[in-house]
Amino acid sequence: MLEYLFDGNVRDTSGEGHHGRLEGGNYGEDRFGRKGGALVLDGGSHYVRIDQPPILVNDAFSVSVWCYYDAHKILRGWHSAIVSQDGHHQNRAMQLSTKDEYITFHGFLREPDLSMNTKIVKEHWYHVVITYEKSRYRMVVNGRLVAERTGSFTPYNKEPMYCR
């Protein structure tokens, strides 16, 4: 439904037309060392905004991202929203971000958070997959199931989606 290869742009390569708009940030090396194949974002004011995000449904979805924390990143409190569709305290659907030293899928106080069970290692690539199906959330990091829980999902498809 949505794919960004960050090949020097923020165009949706899935063919669905959910192109993003880059605000701040710049292009850097991806996990293979290709220049321009990744975005360097600060987790706050630098982001990609997707005004027409894919339509998520309440019975199943998945999010798959690669992320990297540089040596200077401060890992304290809520920071570095990776992918979010949160409507700024109104229609909060989902947020994959970082809390302290852990990658976390935020439940917005409606559901418990789902967190990676080991601390983030800086200067290391992480492949994070969140799946939701049959009222079950799963977090897989670098090919290993690290957390799961039951829960519900309420989509808010009119809200923009962000990559930070």
C-alpha positions in Angstrom: 0.0 0.0 0.0 2.9 2.3 0.6 6.7 2.0 -0.1 9.4 4.6 0.2 12.8 3.6 -1.1 14.2 7.1 -0.4 16.1 6.9 -3.7 16.8 10.7 -3.6 13.1 11.5 -3.2 10.0 10.7 -1.1 7.9 9.2 -3.8 5.7 6.2 -3.1 7.1 3.4 -5.3 4.2 1.1 -4.6 2.2 2.6 -7.5 -0.6 3.8 -5.1 0.5 7.5 -5.3 0.9 8.2 -1.6 3.9 10.6 -2.2 5.4 12.4 0.8 6.7 15.9 1.3 10.1 16.3 2.9 10.3 19.0 5.6 14.0 19.5 6.7 16.4 16.6 6.9 18.5 15.4 4.0 19.5 12.2 2.2 22.2 10.0 3.6 23.7 6.5 3.2 21.4 3.5 3.5 22.3 0.2 5.2 24.1 -0.9 2.0 26.2 2.3 1.8 24.3 3.7 -1.1 24.3 7.5 -1.0 20.8 9.1 -1.1 19.1 5.8 -0.2 18.1 6.9 3.3 16.8 10.0 5.1 18.6 11.7 7.9 15.9 13.1 10.2 16.1 14.5 13.7 13.0 12.8 15.1 11.3 16.2 15.6 11.3 19.1 13.2 12.6 17.1 10.2 10.0 14.8 8.8 8.1 13.4 5.8 4.4 14.3 5.7 2.0 12.1 3.8 -1.2 14.1 3.3 -3.0 11.2 1.6 -1.8 8.2 3.6 -2.8 4.6 2.7 -6.2 3.6 4.2 -5.6 1.4 7.2 -8.4 -0.9 8.3 -9.2 -2.1 11.8 -8.6 -5.9 11.2 -5.0 -6.1 9.9 -2.0 -4.0 8.9 1.7 -4.1 9.0 4.5 -1.5 9.2 8.0 -2.3 8.1 10.9 0.3 8.6 14.6 0.4 8.8 16.1 2.8 11.4 19.5 3.9 12.7 20.5 6.0 15.7 23.7 7.9 15.2 26.4 8.3 17.9 25.1 11.7 19.0 21.4 10.8 19.5 20.2 11.4 23.0 17.9 8.5 24.1 15.8 10.0 26.8 12.0 10.3 27.2 9.7 10.1 24.2 11.7 11.0 21.1 12.3 10.0 17.5 8.8 9.2 16.2 9.6 6.8 13.3 6.1 6.5 11.8 3.0 8.1 13.2 -0.5 8.9 12.4 -1.5 10.7 15.5 -3.6 13.8 14.7 -1.9 15.8 17.4 -3.9 14.7 20.4 -7.2 14.3 18.5 -7.5 11.2 16.3 -4.5 9.1 17.3 -4.2 5.9 15.3 -0.6 4.7 15.7 2.9 5.7 16.5 6.1 3.8 16.2 8.8 5.8 18.1 11.4 5.6 20.8 11.0 5.9 24.5 14.2 6.2 26.4 16.5 3.5 24.9 13.7 1.3 23.5 11.9 1.2 20.2 8.2 1.4 21.1 4.8 1.1 19.5 2.8 3.6 21.4 -0.8 2.7 22.6 -1.8 6.3 23.4 -3.1 5.3 26.8 -5.9 3.2 25.1 -3.7 0.2 24.9 -0.4 -0.8 26.6 2.8 0.1 24.7 4.7 -2.6 22.8 8.4 -2.3 23.3 11.6 -3.9 22.1 13.1 -5.9 25.0 16.7 -4.8 24.6 18.2 -1.3 24.6 19.0 0.4 21.3 22.6 0.2 20.2 23.8 3.4 18.5 25.3 3.2 15.0 23.4 -0.1 14.3 20.6 -0.7 11.7 17.3 -2.0 12.9 14.6 -3.6 10.8 11.4 -3.1 12.8 8.1 -4.8 11.7 4.8 -4.1 13.5 1.9 -6.4 12.6 -1.7 -6.3 13.7 -4.1 -9.2 12.9 -6.9 -10.9 14.7 -6.7 -8.5 17.7 -2.9 -9.3 18.2 0.0 -6.9 17.9 3.5 -8.3 17.2 6.8 -6.5 17.1 9.6 -8.2 15.1 13.1 -6.6 15.2 15.9 -7.9 12.9 13.8 -11.0 12.2 13.1 -11.9 15.8 9.8 -11.6 17.6 10.5 -9.4 20.6 7.1 -8.5 21.9 3.4 -9.2 21.4 0.1 -8.4 23.0 -3.7 -8.4 22.3 -5.5 -5.2 21.6 -7.7 -3.3 19.2 -7.0 -0.7 16.4 -9.1 2.2 15.4 -7.9 3.8 12.1 -8.3 7.5 11.5 -7.7 7.7 7.7 -8.2 11.4 7.3 -5.1 12.2 9.5 -1.8 12.7 7.7 1.0 10.1 8.3 4.5 11.2 9.3 7.9 9.6 9.0 10.4 11.3 11.4 
